[in-house]
């Protein structure tokens, strides 16, 4: 991994995480080859099997036995989409790297337009989905996630732009140099910089209705992304604490004024209890936020591998 190769300028690696995609495998590879072979003869298709419980692995291996440009990385278990992408990037060797999903919502035919745009001098060209063909709830939750993520990470986020795009090798090497334990490609690609643009592409309906991401997984992804790439929640707890302190100080002055002018002869039980609950809740909330960051530090210092590979196929071929 991270090896230096002498490769043709027009060479392309395609990285695809695979999870529950057995219905799409044959069509996916056929359409990718039809598109990529109109661009270059120097290419590889890296399929990363992320602990998929279906027959994706066996189907891919049968295809890879006949075509050594189809390369397989098989994880020991499910580690997650962005770790699968990371593995594919680490094993890739060509000048341009295309990242796409394996469910055919990302159209293989768009590869031609993405790569053509890159030739204009861009380091990153991302696919902007003209109309997302997802369920209404997913579109709304995705938009909310990107708004919150953008605010908390001080970055510009777009719900219509995902992982699908073409990245120059220097961009990929920069992303791989980031030693963050938690991996989330869109935020990493923004952080490293370089010259980037977007082009509009069509987004298809998922051929298989069920998404590999449950709402619980989506929530965990959003939560981990915000905590891993931003310290703004800590800043917000400081602001919240300061706001409550100032409000309490103003309220105390008001109570004293009422007391000294004879409007209050006995301070109320309700105000005391509410103050205790408010301050107690704030303290617990603040400790919880700090505890989350400490737990992320704990995960990092353990220095466990980001993923474990069970076996690979066709990477020893030239």
Rosetta blueprint (number, residue, H / E / L):
1 X L
2 X L
3 X L
4 X L
5 X L
6 X L
7 X L
8 X L
9 X L
10 X L
11 X L
12 X E
13 X E
14 X E
15 X E
16 X E
17 X E
18 X E
19 X L
20 X L
21 X L
22 X L
23 X L
24 X L
25 X H
26 X H
27 X H
28 X H
29 X H
30 X H
31 X H
32 X H
33 X H
34 X H
35 X H
36 X H
37 X L
38 X L
39 X L
40 X L
41 X L
42 X L
43 X E
44 X E
45 X E
46 X E
47 X E
48 X E
49 X E
50 X L
51 X L
52 X L
53 X L
54 X L
55 X L
56 X H
57 X H
58 X H
59 X H
60 X H
61 X H
62 X H
63 X H
64 X H
65 X H
66 X H
67 X L
68 X L
69 X L
70 X E
71 X E
72 X E
73 X E
74 X E
75 X E
76 X L
77 X L
78 X L
79 X L
80 X L
81 X H
82 X H
83 X H
84 X H
85 X H
86 X H
87 X H
88 X H
89 X H
90 X H
91 X H
92 X L
93 X L
94 X L
95 X L
96 X E
97 X E
98 X E
99 X E
100 X E
101 X E
102 X L
103 X L
104 X L
105 X L
106 X E
107 X L
108 X L
109 X L
110 X H
111 X H
112 X H
113 X H
114 X H
115 X H
116 X H
117 X H
118 X H
119 X L
120 X L
121 X L
122 X L
123 X L
124 X E
125 X E
126 X E
127 X E
128 X E
129 X E
130 X L
131 X L
132 X L
133 X L
134 X L
135 X L
136 X H
137 X H
138 X H
139 X H
140 X H
141 X H
142 X H
143 X H
144 X H
145 X H
146 X H
147 X H
148 X H
149 X H
150 X H
151 X H
152 X H
153 X H
154 X L
155 X L
156 X L
157 X L
158 X L
159 X L
160 X L
161 X E
162 X E
163 X E
164 X E
165 X E
166 X E
167 X E
168 X E
169 X H
170 X H
171 X H
172 X H
173 X H
174 X H
175 X H
176 X H
177 X H
178 X L
179 X L
180 X L
181 X L
182 X L
183 X L
184 X L
185 X H
186 X H
187 X H
188 X H
189 X H
190 X H
191 X H
192 X H
193 X L
194 X L
195 X L
196 X E
197 X E
198 X E
199 X E
200 X E
201 X E
202 X L
203 X E
204 X L
205 X L
206 X L
207 X L
208 X L
209 X L
210 X L
211 X L
212 X L
213 X L
214 X L
215 X H
216 X H
217 X H
218 X H
219 X H
220 X H
221 X H
222 X H
223 X H
224 X H
225 X H
226 X H
227 X H
228 X H
229 X H
230 X L
231 X L
232 X H
233 X H
234 X H
235 X H
236 X H
237 X H
238 X H
239 X H
240 X H
241 X H
242 X H
243 X H
244 X H
245 X H
246 X H
247 X H
248 X H
249 X H
250 X H
251 X H
252 X H
253 X H
254 X H
255 X H
256 X H
257 X H
258 X H
259 X H
260 X H
261 X L
262 X L
263 X L
264 X L
265 X L
266 X L
267 X L
268 X L
269 X H
270 X H
271 X H
272 X H
273 X H
274 X H
275 X H
276 X H
277 X H
278 X H
279 X H
280 X H
281 X H
282 X H
283 X H
284 X H
285 X H
286 X H
287 X H
288 X H
289 X H
290 X H
291 X H
292 X H
293 X H
294 X H
295 X H
296 X H
297 X H
298 X H
299 X H
300 X H
301 X H
302 X H
303 X L
304 X L
305 X L
306 X L
307 X L
308 X L
309 X E
310 X E
311 X E
312 X E
313 X E
314 X L
315 X L
316 X L
317 X L
318 X L
